[in-house]
Amino acid sequence: MKTLLQCLLLSFFLATKIASAAMPDNESVSILFAGDIVLDDLPGEAIKNGKDPFASFANIFADADIRIANLECVVATTGDAADKNFTFRAHPRTLPVLKRHIDAVSLANNHSGDYGRVAFAEMLGLLDKQQIGRFGGGHNLREAHTPLIIERKGLRIALLGYDEFMPRSFEADANAAGVAWSEDEQVVADIRLARSHYKADLVIPFMHWGWENEHTSGDRQRQLARIMIDAGADAVVGSHPHVTQDVEQYHGKPIIYSIGNFMMDALDNDAQTKGWVLRMRLTRDGVQSWETVLANINPLGIPSPNPHAKTPCWNKKDNQITTCNSQGLIRN
């Protein structure tokens, strides 16, 4: 008969073998990032009238294992508009449509607090009710800096979100709901904790940073991106400037400084009507390839893919950023 110790050792061996076999080395997970989404105004009206403003991208989104976006508005029925130029508050009826296409959203942006902390807290509850993952914001400071862990095919991916654009009054406090702000030391600690405590295989920060309408990343963006990768991030993705920005590889890891807009109306110029949808292929060894799809946004704020446009792409084998069209990503 086997001793208790032998049985325990056998159980441990089998559990370890099953865990290591959960994701074969040659299997990958695809993660998709869409840019800034405002479900207020005309896109919200489309949903109210029974339309799906995501429909043109539905096949592309469905083909990814994980779908992420920046929710650039509060979704609530409460609160008072802040004293600022633009405030966005979408109706909760928009969330089932969002859920159809998006698995999780970053809340770390300068519009999450447009209607105050009460409305922000209401949004947290509404997202949870719809089972839409969220990160970059929470009921308090600790929750705002807690990574969202998404596991696919045995690969644990940690998502962190940070805002760098004023007003900082929207930042979460020890006992107050709000967004995560990107203090360098805290960001480094969060990335390291995602691995050591939350046992993430990969860590990806999704940033809200840079200056609006600037097509080139700024010194602060480049500095912080490198700090994050040096701390252990496997890729850095950004939005907020309302236009796409430059891309690079740092220590073999991608930095996509801004993927631009995805869904919003009342855009100021032609450059704001063009964003990227980013898809990365991930394994335990990190990002193996990434490509972008051009999103053309019409006057109603609704995007459609342009499969013929040449946009940035990269793969580990060639290790060179180039441009390619996205016809292979789009299924008719």
C-alpha positions in Angstrom: 0.0 0.0 0.0 1.1 3.5 -0.7 2.0 5.6 2.3 0.2 8.9 2.9 3.4 10.7 1.9 3.6 8.8 -1.4 0.0 9.6 -2.2 0.5 13.3 -1.4 3.6 13.4 -3.6 1.7 11.6 -6.4 -1.1 14.1 -6.2 1.3 17.0 -6.3 3.1 15.6 -9.3 -0.2 15.1 -11.2 -1.5 18.6 -10.3 1.8 20.1 -11.5 1.7 18.1 -14.7 -1.9 19.1 -15.4 -1.1 22.8 -14.7 1.9 22.7 -17.0 -0.1 21.0 -19.7 -2.9 23.5 -19.4 -1.3 25.6 -22.0 1.2 23.9 -24.4 4.2 25.9 -25.4 3.0 26.3 -29.0 -0.5 27.4 -28.0 -1.3 31.1 -27.9 -3.9 33.5 -26.6 -5.1 36.5 -28.6 -6.0 39.7 -26.8 -7.6 42.7 -28.5 -7.5 46.3 -27.5 -9.9 49.0 -28.7 -9.4 52.7 -28.0 -11.7 55.3 -26.4 -15.4 54.4 -26.3 -18.1 57.0 -25.5 -21.6 55.3 -25.2 -23.2 58.7 -24.7 -24.6 61.0 -27.4 -25.0 59.5 -30.9 -23.7 55.9 -30.3 -25.9 55.8 -27.2 -28.9 57.0 -29.3 -28.1 54.2 -31.8 -28.3 51.6 -29.0 -31.5 53.2 -27.7 -33.0 52.7 -31.2 -32.1 49.0 -31.2 -28.9 49.3 -33.3 -25.5 47.8 -32.5 -22.7 50.4 -33.2 -20.1 47.6 -32.8 -21.6 45.5 -35.6 -19.0 46.3 -38.2 -16.3 45.0 -35.9 -18.3 42.1 -34.5 -16.3 39.3 -36.4 -13.0 40.8 -35.5 -13.9 41.1 -31.8 -15.4 37.6 -31.8 -12.2 36.1 -33.2 -10.1 37.2 -30.2 -9.8 35.3 -27.0 -9.9 38.5 -24.8 -11.5 41.9 -25.8 -10.5 45.1 -23.9 -11.4 48.7 -24.4 -11.2 52.1 -22.6 -14.6 53.2 -21.5 -14.4 57.0 -21.9 -17.6 57.9 -20.1 -19.5 57.1 -16.9 -22.4 54.8 -17.2 -25.0 55.8 -14.6 -28.3 57.5 -13.9 -27.1 59.6 -10.9 -24.7 62.4 -10.2 -24.3 66.0 -11.3 -22.1 67.1 -14.2 -18.6 68.4 -13.3 -17.5 71.9 -14.2 -15.6 71.0 -17.4 -15.9 71.5 -21.1 -17.1 68.0 -21.9 -19.0 65.6 -19.7 -20.2 62.1 -20.8 -22.8 60.0 -19.0 -24.2 56.9 -20.8 -27.5 55.1 -20.0 -27.2 51.6 -18.4 -29.1 50.2 -21.4 -25.8 50.5 -23.4 -24.0 47.9 -21.2 -25.7 44.7 -22.6 -24.5 45.7 -26.1 -21.0 46.5 -24.7 -21.0 43.1 -23.0 -21.7 41.4 -26.4 -18.4 42.5 -27.7 -16.1 43.5 -24.8 -14.8 41.3 -21.9 -13.4 44.1 -19.8 -12.9 47.9 -19.7 -10.3 50.3 -18.3 -11.9 53.0 -16.2 -8.6 55.0 -15.8 -9.4 58.1 -17.8 -10.4 61.7 -17.4 -14.1 61.2 -18.0 -14.9 58.4 -15.5 -15.6 61.1 -12.9 -17.7 63.4 -15.0 -20.7 63.0 -12.8 -19.0 62.6 -9.4 -18.1 59.7 -7.2 -21.7 58.5 -6.6 -22.2 58.0 -10.3 -18.8 56.3 -10.6 -19.7 53.9 -7.8 -23.1 53.2 -9.5 -21.2 52.3 -12.7 -19.0 49.9 -10.8 -22.1 48.0 -9.7 -23.7 48.1 -13.1 -20.5 46.7 -14.8 -20.3 43.9 -12.1 -24.0 43.1 -12.7 -23.4 42.7 -16.4 -20.2 40.7 -15.7 -18.0 43.1 -17.6 -14.5 43.0 -16.1 -13.1 46.3 -15.0 -9.7 47.7 -13.9 -8.0 51.0 -13.4 -10.8 52.2 -11.0 -12.6 51.0 -8.0 -14.5 51.7 -4.8 -11.3 52.7 -3.1 -7.6 53.2 -3.8 -6.6 49.6 -3.2 -9.3 48.3 -5.5 -8.3 50.8 -8.2 -4.8 49.5 -8.2 -5.7 45.8 -8.1 -5.1 44.0 -11.4 -7.8 42.3 -13.3 -6.7 38.7 -13.9 -8.1 37.1 -17.0 -7.2 33.4 -17.6 -7.4 31.8 -21.0 -6.0 28.3 -21.9 -4.1 28.3 -18.6 -2.4 31.7 -19.3 -3.0 34.3 -16.5 -2.9 37.8 -17.8 -2.9 40.8 -15.5 -4.4 44.1 -16.7 -3.7 47.4 -15.0 -5.0 50.8 -15.9 -3.7 54.3 -15.1 -4.8 57.9 -15.8 -2.3 60.6 -16.4 -4.6 63.4 -17.6 -6.2 65.9 -15.3 -8.3 66.4 -13.3 -6.6 64.4 -10.7 -9.7 65.0 -8.4 -11.1 61.8 -10.0 -8.4 59.7 -8.3 -9.6 57.0 -5.9 -8.9 57.6 -2.2 -8.5 55.3 0.7 -12.3 55.4 1.3 -13.6 57.0 -1.9 -14.3 55.6 -5.4 -12.3 56.8 -8.3 -9.6 55.9 -10.8 -5.9 54.8 -10.5 -3.3 57.6 -11.0 0.1 56.7 -12.3 2.6 57.5 -9.6 5.8 55.8 -10.8 6.7 54.0 -7.6 3.1 52.7 -7.2 3.0 51.6 -10.8 6.2 49.6 -10.4 4.8 48.1 -7.1 1.6 47.1 -8.8 3.3 45.4 -11.7 5.6 43.4 -9.4 2.6 42.5 -7.1 0.7 41.3 -10.2 3.3 38.6 -10.6 4.3 37.8 -7.0 0.9 37.9 -5.3 -1.6 37.5 -8.2 0.6 34.9 -10.0 0.2 36.5 -13.4 2.2 35.0 -16.3 2.0 38.3 -18.2 1.3 41.9 -17.2 -0.1 44.6 -19.5 -0.8 48.2 -18.4 -3.4 50.1 -20.4 -2.5 53.8 -20.1 -4.5 57.1 -20.5 -1.8 59.6 -21.3 -0.2 62.1 -23.7 -1.4 65.3 -25.3 -4.5 65.5 -27.5 -3.9 65.6 -31.3 -0.2 64.9 -30.9 0.9 62.1 -33.2 4.2 61.6 -31.5 4.6 60.3 -28.0 5.9 62.7 -25.4 9.0 62.4 -23.1 6.8 61.5 -20.1 5.1 58.7 -22.0 8.4 57.2 -23.2 9.9 57.5 -19.8 7.0 55.8 -18.0 6.7 53.1 -20.7 10.3 52.1 -20.1 9.9 52.2 -16.3 6.9 49.8 -16.6 8.7 47.3 -18.9 11.8 47.4 -16.7 9.5 46.6 -13.8 8.2 43.5 -15.6 5.4 44.6 -18.0 5.2 42.5 -21.1 3.6 45.2 -23.3 2.2 48.8 -22.8 -0.8 50.0 -24.6 -2.1 53.6 -24.5 -5.0 55.9 -25.5 -6.3 59.4 -24.8 -4.7 61.7 -27.5 -7.7 61.0 -29.8 -5.2 60.2 -32.6 -2.9 57.3 -33.1 0.8 57.7 -32.1 4.1 56.1 -32.8 5.0 52.5 -31.8 8.2 50.8 -30.7 9.8 47.7 -29.3 11.8 48.1 -26.0 13.8 45.1 -24.9 11.7 43.1 -27.3 8.4 44.2 -25.8 5.8 46.4 -27.6 4.8 49.9 -26.7 1.8 51.2 -28.6 1.6 54.7 -27.4 -1.9 55.5 -28.6 -4.5 53.5 -30.4 -6.7 56.5 -30.7 -10.5 56.7 -30.7 -12.8 53.8 -31.4 -16.4 55.0 -30.8 -17.4 58.7 -30.3 -19.0 61.5 -32.2 -18.3 65.3 -32.4 -14.7 64.7 -33.5 -12.6 67.8 -34.1 -10.6 66.8 -37.2 -10.0 64.1 -39.7 -7.2 62.4 -37.7 -9.6 61.8 -34.8 -11.8 59.8 -37.1 -9.1 57.1 -37.5 -8.1 54.7 -34.7 -6.5 51.3 -34.4 -7.8 48.1 -33.0 -4.8 46.2 -31.7 -4.5 42.4 -31.5 -1.6 40.7 -29.8 -0.7 37.0 -29.8 0.6 35.9 -26.4 2.3 32.9 -24.9 4.1 32.3 -21.6 7.2 33.8 -23.3 5.4 37.1 -23.9 4.1 38.8 -27.0 4.8 36.8 -30.1 3.2 39.1 -32.6 0.9 42.1 -32.9 -1.1 43.8 -35.6 -3.5 46.7 -36.0 -6.7 47.2 -37.9 -7.7 50.7 -39.0 -11.1 51.9 -37.7 -12.8 54.6 -39.6 -15.3 56.5 -37.5 -18.3 58.1 -39.2 -20.0 61.3 -38.2 -22.4 59.3 -36.0 -19.4 58.1 -34.0 -19.6 54.5 -35.2 -16.5 52.7 -36.4 -16.0 50.4 -39.4 -12.8 48.4 -40.3 -10.7 49.3 -43.3 -9.0 46.0 -44.2 -6.9 47.5 -47.0 -5.2 50.2 -45.0 -1.5 49.7 -44.1 -1.0 49.9 -40.4 1.8 48.9 -38.0 2.5 45.2 -37.2 5.3 43.1 -35.8 6.2 39.5 -35.2 9.0 37.9 -33.1 10.5 35.9 -35.9 11.3 39.0 -38.1 11.7 41.3 -35.0 11.0 44.4 -37.1 8.1 46.8 -37.0 6.6 47.1 -40.4 3.2 47.8 -41.9 0.6 45.3 -43.2 -3.0 45.3 -44.1 -5.5 43.5 -42.0 -7.4 41.4 -44.6 -6.4 38.3 -42.8 -8.0 39.4 -39.6 -11.4 40.2 -41.1 -13.9 37.4 -41.7 -16.8 38.2 -44.0 
